[in-house]
Amino acid sequence: MGMTDEIVLRMIMLVYQRKVNDDYVAGLKQVVQCMIVSVKSIGNIMAVTVLLIFMFGVIGNRWKLSMMINKTFEILTKKVQIFRSCICK
């Protein structure tokens, strides 16, 4: 285990054994409750971020597809013009 794991376990043991004064435990409880409450808002932010990335991905793919279709259409119109010019001669 790393050093941070040992520190966390030591703190949990102290809280469990009630060797720490009540003010510190109350403050620690408030910090933990605040972190638990903030998880919901962080989840909302992550959901909006994923939605934006998805939207830009879809928009980018549609734009790329339209560019490919336009180039294909230009190539086909040139071939049709060449074919028509050969037939008309």
C-alpha positions in Angstrom: 0.0 0.0 0.0 1.1 3.5 -0.7 1.7 6.2 1.9 -1.6 7.9 1.2 -3.5 4.7 1.7 -1.9 4.3 5.1 -2.8 7.9 6.1 -6.4 7.4 5.1 -6.6 4.1 7.0 -5.1 5.7 10.0 -7.6 8.5 9.9 -10.5 6.1 9.6 -9.2 4.1 12.5 -8.9 7.2 14.6 -12.4 8.2 13.8 -13.7 4.7 14.5 -11.9 4.5 17.8 -13.2 8.0 18.8 -9.7 9.2 19.7 -10.3 12.3 17.8 -12.3 15.1 19.4 -15.9 15.7 18.4 -15.3 19.0 16.6 -12.9 17.4 14.1 -15.3 14.5 13.5 -18.2 17.0 12.8 -16.0 18.9 10.4 -14.9 15.7 8.7 -18.6 14.6 8.4 -19.4 18.0 6.8 -16.6 17.6 4.3 -17.7 14.1 3.3 -21.3 15.2 3.0 -20.3 18.1 0.8 -18.3 15.8 -1.4 -21.2 13.4 -1.7 -23.6 16.3 -2.6 -21.1 17.7 -5.2 -21.0 14.3 -7.1 -24.5 15.0 -8.5 -23.5 18.4 -9.9 -20.2 17.0 -11.3 -22.3 14.3 -13.0 -24.5 16.9 -14.6 -21.4 18.8 -15.9 -20.0 15.6 -17.3 -23.3 14.8 -19.0 -23.4 18.2 -20.7 -19.8 17.8 -21.8 -20.4 14.4 -23.3 -23.5 15.8 -25.1 -21.5 18.7 -26.5 -18.7 16.3 -27.7 -21.3 14.1 -29.3 -23.1 17.0 -31.0 -19.8 18.3 -32.5 -18.9 14.8 -33.6 -22.2 14.4 -35.4 -22.0 17.9 -37.0 -18.4 17.2 -38.1 -19.3 13.9 -39.7 -22.3 15.4 -41.5 -20.2 18.3 -42.8 -17.5 15.8 -44.0 -20.1 13.7 -45.7 -21.7 16.7 -47.5 -18.2 17.7 -48.7 -17.7 14.3 -50.1 -21.1 14.3 -51.8 -20.4 17.7 -53.3 -17.1 16.6 -54.7 -18.6 13.4 -56.1 -21.4 15.4 -57.7 -18.9 17.7 -59.3 -16.9 14.8 -60.7 -20.1 13.2 -62.1 -21.3 16.4 -63.7 -17.9 16.8 -65.4 -18.1 13.2 -66.7 -21.6 13.8 -68.0 -20.5 17.0 -69.7 -17.6 15.2 -71.4 -19.9 12.3 -72.4 -22.5 14.8 -73.8 -19.8 16.6 -75.7 -18.6 13.4 -77.3 -22.1 12.3 -78.3 -22.9 15.7 -79.8 -19.9 15.8 -82.1 
